[in-house]
């Protein structure tokens, strides 16, 4: 499980350079190792049968530690099931930002991996690069059903009903609670706050000061753009225009609108009142506060659950609750996080493409998703995984995870809950964090968020101009 979230930093000029290269028709190379039906075409099911020897494919990923071990276990199982036919080599490329940076370089060099794991906010770039074959195309050609993929998860990676990549590791945002702190303050931990106003009210009762020093904060969270995105989605609003970039290329971000300003104002008020420490943008620092028992409530993803349970052992009981709404009247839902698997087409033989499809199907199967879920804590993207004995036993052992299951199933797939797909989404997230940080430090929230939104507009325009060449 990934307890330390990799920072989503700028894709920057190199992204635009890759897109310009692709637009000029220089983004891929031919493959002399076997027949090819064309970069984004789907070869026939007999492509593997026609191949001589073992078809070898490479899988680039950004998982390390326990997550990396789970990837290795999955690849080993696949290779064992396809001995003499297909062989997958998994290659760790660093965190998400490093992986997509190396991928862009591989596009420029015409030497892309067969399959690559790319984080959620890299989806727009992957589509626009025109290097991959949509998994929907393979499924349609084979009559392969994708119905078992969780609707909200599939919705994120789909445009116009077409699934572009196969969801792989999926997380959801949660509200974490220190049970003992709630009980001591006279609050019912089984009736957690459901919106920002309620969190503030509870935080006032949970904050403890001794000798003028705060020994327990009522709440804490990192200054993290993902939370802004989540709260805007919870309000039922879109983060960017053109239906979150799903009707057409997004041309602006909306986090300077009413919802984003409310978030920034709330953060500012919480810090001003001493109910929340300003731990800055670094996720590790915010996590450390909750792990130490110095904060009674905390926002984080499901990916942190196992780490929090281990850290709190013998000190306090960790409970989970649904991610809060912006206001009591909101009826939206949260957005998934994580990454998906993309099958490269340009420069790869028909046999490679088919082998990649077999691997992606294997990784998304109920059995493998159950193993992935229990080995990492990420949400299983295949709904049938939750019915397997192994998975049921794991959820029974860690009932805190049922919150994420219920939250996902209760969220209606909409453009708001599907998230914004923006070509410069990593930069947009960073800009929103800059605005939020300035608000926390005292700048008028509306002014701070507007300046942040304005700062990203030239990059959005440049990206769209490059794509439409």
URTAKA-V64090 format. One record per pair of residues at least 4 apart in sequence whose ideal C-beta (glycine too) atoms are under 8 Angstrom apart, sorted by the first residue. I is the first residue (numbers start at 1). J is the second residue. Records with the same first field share a line. If there is no record, write none. Layout:
# URTAKA-V64090
I: J / J
This chain:
# URTAKA-V64090
1: 66 / 67 / 303 / 304 / 305 / 306 / 307 / 376 / 377 / 378
2: 6 / 63 / 65 / 67 / 303 / 376
3: 287 / 303 / 304 / 306 / 307 / 308
4: 283 / 284 / 287
5: 283 / 301 / 303
6: 62 / 95 / 96 / 97
7: 95 / 97 / 281 / 283
8: 96 / 97 / 119 / 121 / 225 / 425 / 426 / 429 / 430
9: 97 / 426 / 430
10: 426 / 427 / 430
11: 15 / 100 / 101 / 104 / 122 / 125 / 424 / 426 / 427
12: 16 / 427
13: 17
14: 18 / 101 / 104 / 105
15: 19 / 104 / 125 / 423 / 424 / 463
16: 20 / 462 / 463 / 466
17: 21 / 104 / 108
18: 22 / 27 / 104 / 107 / 108 / 129
19: 23 / 125 / 128 / 129 / 463 / 466 / 467
20: 24 / 466 / 469
21: 26 / 27 / 107 / 108
22: 26 / 27 / 28 / 107 / 128 / 129 / 130 / 131
23: 466 / 467 / 469
27: 107 / 108 / 110 / 129 / 130 / 131 / 346
28: 39 / 107 / 110 / 112 / 131 / 346 / 347
29: 110 / 111 / 346 / 347
30: 36 / 347
31: 36 / 347 / 348 / 349 / 352
33: 349 / 352
34: 51 / 349 / 350 / 351 / 352
35: 47 / 50 / 349 / 350 / 351
36: 43 / 348 / 349 / 350
37: 41 / 42 / 43 / 44 / 350 / 353
38: 345
39: 130 / 131 / 133 / 345 / 346 / 347
40: 130 / 132 / 133 / 134 / 137 / 345 / 346
41: 133 / 345
42: 133 / 137 / 138 / 141 / 353
43: 47 / 350 / 351 / 353 / 354
44: 141 / 350
45: 141 / 142 / 354
46: 50
47: 51 / 349 / 350 / 351 / 353 / 354
48: 55 / 85 / 86 / 351 / 354 / 355 / 358
50: 350 / 351
51: 55 / 349 / 351
54: 84 / 85 / 86 / 87
55: 85 / 86 / 87 / 351 / 352 / 354 / 355
56: 86 / 87 / 88 / 89
57: 86 / 87 / 88 / 89 / 113 / 114 / 115 / 352 / 355 / 356 / 359
58: 88 / 89 / 91 / 113 / 114 / 115
59: 75 / 88 / 89 / 90 / 91 / 113 / 114 / 115 / 116 / 117 / 359
60: 91 / 93 / 99 / 102 / 103 / 113 / 115 / 116 / 117
61: 68 / 71 / 90 / 91 / 92 / 93 / 99 / 116 / 117
62: 92 / 93 / 94 / 95 / 96 / 98 / 99 / 117 / 119 / 339
63: 67 / 68 / 70 / 71 / 92 / 117 / 169
64: 68 / 92
65: 69
66: 70 / 375 / 376
67: 71 / 169 / 376 / 378
68: 72 / 92
69: 73 / 375
70: 74 / 371 / 372 / 375 / 376
71: 75 / 90
72: 76 / 90
73: 77 / 371 / 375
74: 78 / 362 / 363 / 368 / 371 / 372
75: 79 / 88 / 89 / 90
76: 80
77: 81 / 362 / 368 / 371
78: 82 / 86 / 88 / 359 / 362 / 363
79: 83 / 86 / 87 / 88
81: 362
82: 86 / 87 / 358
86: 355 / 358 / 359
88: 115 / 355 / 359
91: 113
93: 98 / 99 / 102 / 103
94: 98 / 99 / 102
95: 99
96: 100 / 118 / 119 / 122 / 339
97: 101 / 426
98: 102
99: 103 / 116 / 117 / 118 / 119
100: 104 / 118 / 119 / 122 / 125
101: 105
102: 106
103: 107 / 112 / 113 / 116 / 118
104: 108
105: 109
106: 111 / 112 / 113
107: 112 / 129 / 131
110: 346 / 347
111: 347
112: 116 / 131 / 344 / 346 / 347 / 348
113: 344
114: 343 / 344 / 348 / 352 / 353 / 355 / 356
115: 341 / 342 / 343 / 344 / 356 / 359 / 360
116: 341 / 342 / 344
117: 168 / 169 / 339 / 340 / 341 / 342
118: 122 / 123 / 126 / 165 / 339 / 340 / 342
119: 338 / 339
120: 156 / 157 / 336 / 337 / 338 / 339 / 340 / 419
121: 422 / 425 / 426 / 429
122: 126 / 425 / 426
123: 127 / 156 / 157 / 164 / 165 / 340 / 421
124: 128 / 245 / 421 / 422 / 423 / 425
125: 129 / 423
126: 131 / 132 / 164 / 165 / 342
127: 132 / 159 / 164 / 421
128: 423 / 467
130: 346
131: 344 / 345 / 346
132: 164 / 165 / 342 / 343 / 344 / 345
133: 137 / 138 / 343 / 344 / 345 / 353
134: 138 / 162 / 163 / 164 / 165
135: 139 / 146 / 163 / 164 / 165 / 166 / 343 / 357 / 360
136: 140 / 146 / 158 / 162 / 163 / 164
137: 141
138: 142 / 144 / 343 / 357
139: 143 / 144 / 145 / 146 / 163
144: 361
146: 154 / 163
148: 366 / 382 / 383 / 384
149: 153 / 154 / 163 / 167 / 364 / 381 / 382 / 383
150: 154 / 167 / 170 / 379 / 380 / 381 / 382 / 383 / 408
151: 155 / 413
152: 156 / 333 / 336 / 408 / 411 / 413 / 417 / 418
153: 157 / 167 / 170 / 336 / 379 / 381 / 408
154: 158 / 163 / 167
155: 413 / 417 / 418
156: 167 / 335 / 336 / 418 / 419
157: 163 / 164 / 165 / 166 / 167 / 340
158: 162 / 163 / 164 / 418
159: 164 / 246 / 421
160: 246
164: 342
165: 340 / 341 / 342 / 343
166: 340 / 341 / 360 / 361 / 363 / 364 / 381
167: 338 / 340 / 341 / 364 / 381
168: 338 / 339 / 340 / 341 / 363 / 364 / 372 / 381
169: 338 / 339 / 372 / 376 / 378
170: 336 / 337 / 338 / 378 / 379 / 380 / 381
171: 301 / 302 / 303 / 336 / 337 / 338 / 378 / 379
172: 301 / 302 / 323 / 334 / 336 / 337 / 379 / 404 / 407 / 408
173: 226 / 227 / 230 / 299 / 300 / 301 / 302 / 323 / 334 / 337
174: 299 / 300 / 301 / 302 / 305 / 320 / 321 / 322 / 323 / 403 / 404 / 407
175: 192 / 193 / 199 / 297 / 298 / 299 / 320 / 321 / 322 / 323 / 324
176: 290 / 297 / 298 / 299 / 300 / 304 / 308 / 318 / 319 / 320 / 321
177: 181 / 182 / 189 / 192 / 296 / 297 / 298 / 318 / 319 / 320 / 321
178: 182 / 290 / 293 / 295 / 296 / 297 / 312 / 316 / 317 / 318 / 319
179: 183 / 189 / 316 / 317 / 318 / 319
180: 184 / 316 / 317
181: 185 / 206 / 216 / 293 / 296 / 316
182: 187 / 188 / 189 / 202 / 206 / 296
183: 187 / 189
185: 202 / 205 / 206 / 296
186: 205
187: 191 / 202 / 205 / 206
189: 319
192: 319 / 321 / 322
193: 198 / 199 / 201 / 202 / 297 / 321 / 324
194: 198 / 322 / 324 / 325 / 328
195: 199 / 324 / 325 / 326 / 327 / 328 / 330
196: 200 / 231 / 262 / 263 / 266 / 324 / 325 / 326 / 327
197: 201 / 327 / 328
198: 202 / 324 / 328
199: 203 / 219 / 297 / 324
200: 204 / 219 / 266 / 269 / 270 / 273 / 275
201: 205
202: 206 / 218 / 219 / 296 / 297
203: 207 / 217 / 218 / 219 / 270 / 275 / 276 / 296 / 297
204: 218 / 273 / 275
205: 218
206: 216 / 217 / 218 / 219 / 296 / 297
207: 214 / 216 / 217 / 218 / 274 / 275
208: 214 / 215 / 216
209: 213 / 214 / 215 / 274
210: 215
214: 274 / 277
215: 294
216: 293 / 294 / 295 / 296
217: 274 / 275 / 276 / 277 / 289 / 294 / 295 / 296
218: 275 / 276 / 295 / 296 / 297
219: 270 / 275 / 276 / 295 / 296 / 297 / 298
220: 276 / 277 / 279 / 286 / 289 / 290 / 294 / 295 / 297 / 298
221: 227 / 276 / 286 / 298 / 299 / 300
222: 227 / 279 / 280 / 281 / 282 / 283 / 285 / 286 / 287 / 299
223: 267 / 278 / 279 / 280 / 281 / 433 / 436 / 437 / 440
224: 228 / 281 / 283 / 286 / 433
225: 229 / 428 / 429 / 430 / 431 / 432 / 433 / 436
226: 230 / 301 / 337 / 429
227: 231 / 263 / 299
228: 232 / 255 / 260 / 263 / 432 / 433 / 436
229: 233 / 239 / 255 / 335 / 419 / 420 / 429 / 432
230: 234 / 323 / 334 / 335
231: 235 / 259 / 263 / 324 / 325 / 326
232: 237 / 238 / 239 / 254 / 255 / 259 / 260 / 263 / 326 / 416
233: 237 / 239 / 332 / 333 / 334 / 335 / 416 / 417 / 419
234: 323 / 324 / 325 / 326 / 330 / 332 / 333 / 334
235: 259 / 325 / 326 / 327 / 330 / 332 / 416
236: 330 / 331 / 332 / 414 / 416
237: 254 / 257 / 259 / 332 / 416
238: 243 / 244 / 254 / 415 / 416 / 420
239: 244 / 253 / 254 / 255 / 419 / 420
240: 244 / 245 / 250 / 252 / 253 / 254 / 420 / 422 / 428
241: 245 / 250 / 251 / 252 / 254
242: 246 / 247 / 248 / 249 / 250 / 251
243: 247 / 415
244: 250 / 415 / 416 / 418 / 419 / 420 / 421
245: 249 / 250 / 420 / 421 / 422
246: 415 / 418 / 421
249: 423 / 464 / 467 / 468
250: 420 / 421 / 422 / 423 / 460
251: 460 / 461 / 464
252: 453 / 457 / 460
253: 420 / 422 / 428 / 431 / 432 / 453 / 456 / 460
254: 259 / 260 / 453
255: 259 / 260 / 428 / 432 / 435 / 449 / 452 / 453
256: 260 / 261 / 435 / 446 / 449 / 450 / 452 / 453 / 454
257: 261
258: 262
259: 263 / 326
260: 264 / 432 / 435 / 449 / 453
261: 265 / 445 / 446 / 449
262: 266 / 326 / 327
263: 267 / 326 / 436
264: 268 / 435 / 436 / 439 / 440 / 445 / 446 / 448 / 449
265: 269 / 439 / 445
266: 270
267: 271 / 276 / 436 / 439 / 440
268: 272 / 439 / 440 / 442 / 445
269: 273
270: 275 / 276
271: 275 / 276 / 277 / 278 / 440
277: 289 / 295
278: 440 / 441
279: 285 / 286 / 289
280: 285 / 437
281: 433 / 437
282: 286
283: 287
284: 288
285: 289
286: 290 / 298 / 300
287: 291 / 298 / 300 / 304 / 307 / 308
288: 292
289: 294 / 295 / 298
290: 294 / 295 / 298 / 300 / 308
291: 307 / 308 / 311 / 312
293: 312 / 315 / 316
299: 323 / 324
300: 304 / 308
301: 337
302: 377 / 378 / 379 / 401 / 404
303: 337 / 338 / 376 / 377 / 378
304: 308
305: 309 / 318 / 320 / 377 / 398 / 400 / 401
306: 310 / 377 / 398
307: 311
308: 312 / 318
309: 313 / 318 / 398 / 400
311: 315
312: 316 / 317 / 318
318: 400
319: 400
320: 400 / 401 / 403 / 404
321: 403
322: 403 / 406 / 407
323: 334 / 407
325: 330 / 332
326: 330
332: 414 / 416 / 417
333: 407 / 410 / 411 / 412 / 414 / 416 / 417
334: 407 / 411 / 417
335: 417 / 418 / 419
336: 379 / 408 / 419
338: 378 / 379
341: 360 / 363
343: 353 / 356 / 357 / 360
344: 348 / 356
345: 353
348: 352 / 353 / 356
349: 353
350: 354
351: 355
352: 356
353: 357
354: 358
355: 359
356: 360
357: 361
358: 362
359: 363
360: 364
361: 365
362: 368
363: 368 / 369 / 372
364: 368 / 369 / 381 / 382
365: 369 / 382
366: 370 / 380 / 382 / 384 / 385 / 387 / 388
367: 371 / 385 / 388
368: 372
369: 373 / 380 / 381 / 382 / 385
370: 374 / 380 / 385 / 386 / 388 / 390 / 391
371: 375 / 390
372: 376 / 378 / 380
373: 377 / 378 / 379 / 380 / 385 / 391 / 394
374: 390 / 391 / 394
377: 401
379: 404 / 405 / 408
380: 385 / 386 / 391
384: 388
385: 391
386: 391 / 392 / 395 / 405
387: 391 / 392
388: 392
389: 393
390: 394
391: 395
392: 396
393: 397
394: 398 / 401
395: 399 / 401 / 402 / 405
401: 405
402: 406
403: 407
404: 408
405: 409
406: 410
407: 411
411: 417
412: 417
413: 417 / 418
414: 418
420: 425 / 428
421: 425
422: 428 / 460
423: 460 / 463 / 464 / 467
424: 428 / 456 / 459 / 460 / 463
425: 429
426: 430
427: 431 / 456 / 459
428: 432 / 456 / 460
429: 433
430: 434
431: 435 / 452 / 453 / 455 / 456
432: 436 / 449 / 452 / 453
433: 437
434: 438 / 452 / 455
435: 439 / 448 / 449 / 450 / 451 / 452 / 453
436: 440 / 448 / 449 / 452
437: 441
438: 442 / 443 / 448 / 451 / 452
439: 443 / 444 / 445 / 448 / 449
443: 447 / 448
444: 448
445: 449
446: 450
447: 451
448: 452
449: 453
450: 454
451: 455
452: 456
453: 457
456: 460
457: 461
458: 462
459: 463
460: 464
461: 465
462: 466
463: 467
464: 468
465: 469
